[in-house]
């Protein structure tokens, strides 16, 4: 994301969908709340950054069309993705997603749409 900040009137899940759509042109996305978070401590500002992690399932017919912010992309298996990690803790997030969203069917109540239909 060029600007990691969420707009004032925007929810985190809305920002996630907006960024994916803007940067990849993917639109057929089933978005789930993962119930896990990315977090790190920023020593210079003495700030703890914490952001919810979302899981998106993309329709098979969808084609990635990158915007000007990106020059390339790749699809990885979880094993391959774990080998690409450069930030400590991201391995735990990926393993969590694989365990709770890939190896088993995700809970319906975690799908963002489920909350909107209530």
ABEGO torsion letter per residue (X at the ends): XABABBBAABBAAAAAAAAAAAAAGBABBBBBBAGBBBBBBBAAAGBBBBBBBBBBBBBAABBBBBBAABABBBBBBAAAAAAABABBGAAAAAAAAAAAAAABBBBAAABAAAAAAX
